[in-house]
Amino acid sequence: MLFLGLVLLVKPIASAITIGAGGSGGIFAPSLFAGAIAGFLFSYVLNYLGWLPVSLPVAHFTLVAMCGLMSGVQHAPLSAIFLIAELTGGYALFLPLMLVSAISFLTTTYFDKASLYKQQLQDTGRYIPESTDEELLDQIDLRKITEKDLLPTEPEASLAELCELVKKSKRNIFPVLGADGALVGIVTLDDIRTIMFDPVKQHQLRVKNLMHSPPDFIFLGENMQIVMGKFERSGAWNLPVLADGKYLGFISKSRIFNAYRKRLIKQNQD
């Protein structure tokens, strides 16, 4: 018994030194091993001292302690429960396994939110939570990434007037706004590329003859998951943003990616 007690004390220290030094000893087998010894010693000593009116089942305590230590060390209560249940070939210990696993998991997560695996990734700056994409996207403010440098035109404007805007603009999309400021359509440079130098059509055609509806609309305040879904479904790289039915500007997929990348870099640096 004294030897097992010494092993129980030395084993966690040895595993900690091995892992801390960069070794690959792992924690799966050591946690089960130490748990088995702890459960065995606990039940054996109580039976030996005779403090309880009943004899404790040493084998059961050994298995339950294995589950408890694995749950706490690896932050994997369900894995520990089903592993021990599979080892025993039945579910007779299911309730005590659940109880001990829950207590162990809650205790360890109260003092340390990260498991050893997670902590190693965090220390090297390589940990990316499963919910990172959603969290980072939700942090992006639509209003701040909305581009307002697109020159608007009117439905009754001529092609010649639109061509003048093309000369002034650095963008290839031209929103068409109604008298109330509502977006009634868009015209892209590709729409007029073949006719923009035709002097006859420049005076014959109006913007309303050339405009078309955008593939989709983004509404200010929408969740970024919905926004990205609209980009994916439409296949567009630029979509108009509306606020209370009024045209606000355009959002490009590349602008979203840049904002996401900056937040991801900042999170890893923090």
N, C-alpha and C positions, 0 to 999 in steps of 0.2 A: 504493500500500500504506500509505503514511504517513497518507493521508486516511482510509482505512478504519479504521486503528488509532485515529485520533482520534475517529472516529464511535463506535467500540466503547466508548471511554472516556466520551464525553460522553452517549451515548444513555441509559444507566442513570441517570445523574445527572439528566438532563432529565426522564425519566419519574418519578423519585422526587420531584422538585420539583413536577411537575404534580399527581401524586396526593396528595402531602402538603398541597398548597395547596387541595385540594378540587376539583380539575379532574376531567374525565371522559375523560382520555386513554386509560385502560385499560392492561392489561398483556399482553393476548393477543398483539397484533401486535408490540409492542416486544420481547417475549421471543423471538418467532420471528425478528424482524429482527436482534437482537443475537446470537442463536444462529447464524444463517446467516453473519454476518460473522466470528464467532469460529471457526467450523469452517473457513471458507474461508481465513482468515489462518493458522490452525494448519497445515493441510495444505500451503498454498502456500509458507510459509516453510520448512518441513522439506524440501520438494522443491527449493526454491531453494538451500538450504544443502548439500544432497546428503549428509546424514549417514546416510541409510538406503540400503540396497542396492536398494530397490525404490521406485518412484514411487507416492505415495499418490493415490488417486482423489479429487480435490478436490470433485467434486459429491457423492460419498457422504459425505464428512466434513462438508460443509455441511449436508446433510439430517440426519445423525445429531446434529450439534451443536444444530440447531433443536429436535430431540426432547428432548435432554438439558436444555437451558435451560428449555423449557416445563415439563418434568416437575418440575424443581427449584423454579421460581418459583411455579407454580400448584398444586403438590402433586397433579398429575394425570397419573401415568405412563401409564396405559392410554389416556387421551385423546390424549396426545402420540404414543404408538406408532402407534395406528390412524390418526391424522391424517396423519402422514408416510407411512405405508404407502399411504394413499389418494392422496396427492400423487404418489407414485412409480408408482402404478398396478399395484403388485405387492408381493410379500412377500420379495423377494430380500435386503432389508436387515433383515429381521425380527429376526434374532439380535443383530446389533450395536445395533439400536434398543432391544431389551429390556435388553441389558447396560448401555448408557450411561444409559438411563432409570432403571434400578434404582439405579445408583451415584449418579446425581444426586439422586434422590428420597431415598435413605437418608442422603446427606450433608446435605442441607438440613433434613430433619426431625430430624436429630440436633442441629443447632444451633437450629432454630426449629420447634416443634411445629405452629404455626399457619401456614396459607397467608396471603397478603396479603388475600384476600377474607374469610377467617375473622377475621383480626386487625382489619379495619375494623369488622366487626359486634361484636366483643368490646369494642372501644374505645368504641362508642356504646351498649353494654349491650343490644344487640338480638340477640345470638347465643344460639340455643337448640339444643343438640346433638340429633341424631336420637334418641339414647338417653335424653334427659332424662326423659321420662315414666316409663320403666321404672326408671331410677336413683332418681328422687325417690320413686316409689311404694314401691320396695324399702326406702327409708330409714324408712318409716312403721312404727312399732312397734304392732302390733295391740293389745297389752295396754294401751298408754297411751291409745288412743282408744276403748277399750271402755267403754260407758256402763253403770253399775251402779245407776242411780237408779230402775230400773223395779221396782215393787213386785210380788213373786211371790205366787202363790196356790197352793191345793192342789186336786186333782181332786174331793175330797169336799166342798169348801166350797160353800156355797149361793150363789145369785145375790144374796141380801141381803148376805152377807159381801163378795162381790165389789163390790157397789155402795158399800160403806163404803170399800173401797180406791180406788175411782174418786174419791171425795171428797178423799182424801188425796194422790192421785197427780197429778203434772203431765204425765204421759205417757198415751198412749192404747193402750199395749200392756201386757199382763199375762202374764208367763211362768208356766206351770203346772208346778210341780216335784213330783216324786215323793218318797217318803220317803228315798231315797238321794241326793237332790240332782240327779237327772237331769232333763232337760227332757222332759216328756211331751207338751207342746203349748203353744199360746198362745191368748189371748182378746183381741180388740181391742174398743175402745169401739164401733165400728161393728157388732160382732156382737150387742151387747146394747142398743143405743140404743133400739130399738122396744119392748123388754120390761122395761127396768130399773125402770120406775115401776109395773109391774103387781104389786100386793101378793101375789096368788096365786102367780104364777110366781116371785116372789122366794124363796118358801119351798119350792116344788115342784122347781125346776130346780137342778141341781148344775153345778159348773164343768165336770165331765167331759162333760156333755151339750152344752156350748157350745164347748168348746175344739176346736182343729183344729191340724194340723201346720203349721209355718212353711214358706214356699216353698222354703227351702234352709237349710243350716247352714254356718257358718264355723268351721273348726278352728284353734285357736291354733297359730301357727307356719307357717301356709300362706303361700305366696307371694302378694304383693298382686295379681299378674296374675290368679291363680286367684280371689281374692276379688272383684275387679272383674268378672270373667267371670260369677260367680254372681249378682251384682247385675244385670248386663245380662240374663242369661237369665231370671231370676225376675221382673224388673220391680219388685222390692221396693225400698223405701227404708230398711228396717231388717231386719237378719238377726241371729239369735242366734249367740253365740260359745260353743263348747264346748272344754273343756280336759280331756283324759283322760276324756272321756265325761260330765263334769260341766258344769252350766250356769255360765257365767262372766259373761255380760252380753249386751248388744246393741251392734252397730255400725251406725251410720247412714251412708248414702252421703254426706250433707252433711258429716258429721264428717271423712270421708276427703278430700273436696274442700277443706275448710278447712285440713287438715294439709298437703295437697299445695300449696295456694296459698301458705302461709307458707314452705314450703321453696323454692318457686320464687322468691319475692320475695327471700329471703335469698341464694339463689345469684346472682341478678342484681346484688344489692348488693355481694356479694363480688367 
